[in-house]
Structure formats: structure tokens, C-alpha cells
């Protein structure tokens, strides 16, 4: 079967993405649907399609000039370890709207080795970075 990456929103299965993020991810479990829909509407989204079925997803939040943040990257469990994540990320980083950015960031708990292949590393100056982090914001 042919694996294809698309950012054509009309081809993406957002119900499937919501099902994964809300039910299987450790980072967005419990996200309300209306919040999910708003996040997707304001992001550049990518789907990994295998034989027409969406098996992978990634989205980028960006100003398309200086900064981008990669989030919500996943490959469905039955398709992991087959190179689909790598191909998805190749397409993300090759997207014409994401070229020439000063900073591209992401957060990961378990895929450092994958992102390192694309030039990501721990911050050169971590003392300059700060965050407001609310890990339980979706839990009522």
C-alpha cells in the first residue's frame, strides 16, 4: 500500500484524530471536542495516509515567519516502527510555509531519538526558556 502525507484539510479525518488524542494520548487525554476543533482550525495539520486510511498525524502552530511549534505527532499503534513517523516528519519540515524559521520547537517525553534525526536537541540556552504548564487542564 502507498503511504502518502497530506496537509489538505478536506482529506484529514479529524474525528479519528480526536479519538486518538482524547482517548489514547498521554498529552491531550480528556480534551473537550470544542477545544480540539479550535486548535485544529488554527494549525497547519498533516495526515499520514496508508491506502487512503489515516494512520498518522502531526500539527504545527506557527506565525509562518519566525517560529513554529510541532505538536500532536502520532502514528497509530499497529503501524509504529515502520518508518511512517519519519516520513511524516520529513514532509512537515519540507513544507514551503515552514522554511526559514528562526526557531522550531517541540516537547516530547519518549521520542527524542526520532527528533534528533531532524536536528532537534536540548535547548542551547535553557536558562532563557520558561513555560506555564498545566498538565491536568482537561481533567474536570
C-alpha positions as a Markdown table, in Angstrom:
| # | Residue | x | y | z |
|---|---|---|---|---|
| 1 | Unk | 0.0 | 0.0 | 0.0 |
| 2 | Unk | 1.1 | 3.5 | -0.8 |
| 3 | Unk | 1.9 | 5.9 | 2.2 |
| 4 | Unk | 1.1 | 9.5 | 1.4 |
| 5 | Unk | 1.4 | 12.7 | 3.5 |
| 6 | Unk | -1.2 | 15.4 | 3.0 |
| 7 | Unk | -1.9 | 18.8 | 4.5 |
| 8 | Unk | -5.2 | 19.0 | 2.6 |
| 9 | Unk | -7.7 | 19.6 | 5.4 |
| 10 | Unk | -10.5 | 18.1 | 3.3 |
| 11 | Unk | -8.7 | 14.8 | 3.3 |
| 12 | Unk | -8.0 | 14.6 | 7.1 |
| 13 | Unk | -10.1 | 12.6 | 9.4 |
| 14 | Unk | -10.4 | 14.9 | 12.4 |
| 15 | Unk | -12.8 | 12.6 | 14.1 |
| 16 | Unk | -10.1 | 9.9 | 14.1 |
| 17 | Unk | -7.5 | 12.3 | 15.3 |
| 18 | Unk | -9.8 | 13.4 | 18.1 |
| 19 | Unk | -10.4 | 9.8 | 19.1 |
| 20 | Unk | -6.7 | 9.2 | 19.3 |
| 21 | Unk | -5.8 | 12.4 | 21.2 |
| 22 | Unk | -8.7 | 12.3 | 23.6 |
| 23 | Unk | -8.6 | 8.6 | 24.2 |
| 24 | Unk | -5.0 | 7.3 | 23.7 |
| 25 | Unk | -2.5 | 10.1 | 24.0 |
| 26 | Unk | -0.8 | 11.0 | 27.3 |
| 27 | Unk | -0.7 | 14.7 | 26.4 |
| 28 | Unk | -4.3 | 15.5 | 25.4 |
| 29 | Unk | -6.4 | 12.8 | 27.1 |
| 30 | Unk | -9.7 | 14.3 | 28.0 |
| 31 | Unk | -9.5 | 17.4 | 25.7 |
| 32 | Unk | -13.0 | 18.7 | 25.1 |
| 33 | Unk | -14.1 | 18.5 | 21.4 |
| 34 | Unk | -14.8 | 22.2 | 21.0 |
| 35 | Unk | -11.2 | 23.0 | 22.2 |
| 36 | Unk | -9.8 | 20.3 | 19.9 |
| 37 | Unk | -11.7 | 21.8 | 17.0 |
| 38 | Unk | -10.4 | 25.3 | 17.7 |
| 39 | Unk | -6.8 | 24.0 | 18.0 |
| 40 | Unk | -7.1 | 22.2 | 14.6 |
| 41 | Unk | -8.6 | 25.2 | 12.9 |
| 42 | Unk | -5.7 | 27.4 | 13.9 |
| 43 | Unk | -2.9 | 25.0 | 12.9 |
| 44 | Unk | -1.2 | 23.5 | 9.9 |
| 45 | Unk | -2.2 | 19.8 | 10.0 |
| 46 | Unk | -0.7 | 16.8 | 8.3 |
| 47 | Unk | -2.1 | 13.3 | 7.9 |
| 48 | Unk | -0.2 | 10.2 | 7.1 |
| 49 | Unk | -2.4 | 8.1 | 4.8 |
| 50 | Unk | -1.9 | 4.4 | 4.1 |
| 51 | Unk | -4.1 | 3.1 | 1.3 |
| 52 | Unk | -6.4 | 6.1 | 1.9 |
| 53 | Unk | -6.7 | 5.4 | 5.6 |
| 54 | Unk | -5.3 | 8.0 | 8.0 |
| 55 | Unk | -2.8 | 6.3 | 10.3 |
| 56 | Unk | -0.6 | 9.2 | 11.4 |
| 57 | Unk | -1.0 | 12.9 | 12.3 |
| 58 | Unk | 1.1 | 16.0 | 13.2 |
| 59 | Unk | 0.2 | 19.6 | 13.5 |
| 60 | Unk | 2.3 | 22.8 | 13.6 |
| 61 | Unk | 1.4 | 26.0 | 15.3 |
| 62 | Unk | 3.3 | 28.9 | 13.6 |
| 63 | Unk | 3.4 | 32.5 | 12.6 |
| 64 | Unk | 4.9 | 31.2 | 9.3 |
| 65 | Unk | 7.8 | 33.7 | 9.5 |
| 66 | Unk | 9.9 | 33.2 | 12.6 |
| 67 | Unk | 8.6 | 30.5 | 14.9 |
| 68 | Unk | 6.8 | 27.1 | 14.9 |
| 69 | Unk | 5.9 | 24.5 | 17.5 |
| 70 | Unk | 5.4 | 20.9 | 16.5 |
| 71 | Unk | 2.6 | 19.1 | 18.5 |
| 72 | Unk | 0.3 | 16.2 | 18.5 |
| 73 | Unk | 2.5 | 13.9 | 16.5 |
| 74 | Unk | 1.5 | 10.2 | 16.5 |
| 75 | Unk | 1.3 | 7.0 | 14.5 |
| 76 | Unk | -1.4 | 4.6 | 15.4 |
| 77 | Unk | -0.1 | 1.7 | 17.5 |
| 78 | Unk | -0.4 | -1.0 | 14.8 |
| 79 | Unk | 1.7 | 1.0 | 12.4 |
| 80 | Unk | 4.6 | 2.0 | 14.6 |
| 81 | Unk | 8.2 | 1.1 | 13.9 |
| 82 | Unk | 7.7 | 1.0 | 10.2 |
| 83 | Unk | 9.1 | 4.4 | 9.2 |
| 84 | Unk | 5.8 | 6.2 | 9.0 |
| 85 | Unk | 6.7 | 8.8 | 11.6 |
| 86 | Unk | 10.0 | 9.6 | 9.9 |
| 87 | Unk | 8.2 | 10.1 | 6.6 |
| 88 | Unk | 5.6 | 12.3 | 8.2 |
| 89 | Unk | 8.2 | 14.5 | 9.8 |
| 90 | Unk | 10.1 | 14.8 | 6.6 |
| 91 | Unk | 7.0 | 16.2 | 4.9 |
| 92 | Unk | 6.3 | 18.6 | 7.8 |
| 93 | Unk | 9.9 | 20.0 | 7.8 |
| 94 | Unk | 9.8 | 20.3 | 4.0 |
| 95 | Unk | 6.5 | 22.2 | 3.8 |
| 96 | Unk | 7.1 | 25.5 | 2.0 |
| 97 | Unk | 5.4 | 27.6 | 4.7 |
| 98 | Unk | 7.8 | 26.3 | 7.3 |
| 99 | Unk | 11.1 | 27.3 | 5.7 |
| 100 | Unk | 13.5 | 29.9 | 7.1 |
| 101 | Unk | 12.1 | 29.9 | 10.6 |
| 102 | Unk | 14.3 | 31.1 | 13.4 |
| 103 | Unk | 13.1 | 28.7 | 16.0 |
| 104 | Unk | 11.2 | 25.4 | 15.6 |
| 105 | Unk | 10.3 | 23.8 | 19.0 |
| 106 | Unk | 8.6 | 20.7 | 20.3 |
| 107 | Unk | 8.1 | 18.8 | 23.6 |
| 108 | Unk | 8.4 | 15.0 | 23.8 |
| 109 | Unk | 8.5 | 12.5 | 26.6 |
| 110 | Unk | 9.6 | 9.5 | 24.6 |
| 111 | Unk | 10.8 | 10.3 | 21.0 |
| 112 | Unk | 14.0 | 12.2 | 21.5 |
| 113 | Unk | 15.9 | 9.8 | 19.2 |
| 114 | Unk | 13.4 | 10.4 | 16.3 |
| 115 | Unk | 13.5 | 14.2 | 16.6 |
| 116 | Unk | 17.3 | 14.3 | 16.9 |
| 117 | Unk | 17.4 | 12.9 | 13.4 |
| 118 | Unk | 15.9 | 16.2 | 12.2 |
| 119 | Unk | 18.3 | 18.4 | 14.1 |
| 120 | Unk | 16.4 | 18.8 | 17.4 |
| 121 | Unk | 18.4 | 18.9 | 20.6 |
| 122 | Unk | 18.1 | 20.2 | 24.1 |
| 123 | Unk | 18.0 | 24.0 | 24.2 |
| 124 | Unk | 21.4 | 25.6 | 23.8 |
| 125 | Unk | 20.4 | 28.1 | 26.4 |
| 126 | Unk | 17.7 | 26.5 | 28.6 |
| 127 | Unk | 18.0 | 29.3 | 31.1 |
| 128 | Unk | 16.3 | 31.6 | 28.5 |
| 129 | Unk | 13.2 | 29.4 | 28.2 |
| 130 | Unk | 10.2 | 29.5 | 30.5 |
| 131 | Unk | 6.8 | 27.9 | 30.4 |
| 132 | Unk | 3.4 | 27.9 | 32.0 |
| 133 | Unk | 2.4 | 24.2 | 32.1 |
| 134 | Unk | -0.9 | 22.9 | 33.3 |
| 135 | Unk | -0.8 | 19.1 | 32.6 |
| 136 | Unk | -4.3 | 18.4 | 34.1 |
| 137 | Unk | -6.2 | 21.3 | 32.4 |
| 138 | Unk | -8.5 | 18.8 | 30.5 |
| 139 | Unk | -9.5 | 16.9 | 33.6 |
| 140 | Unk | -12.5 | 18.2 | 35.4 |
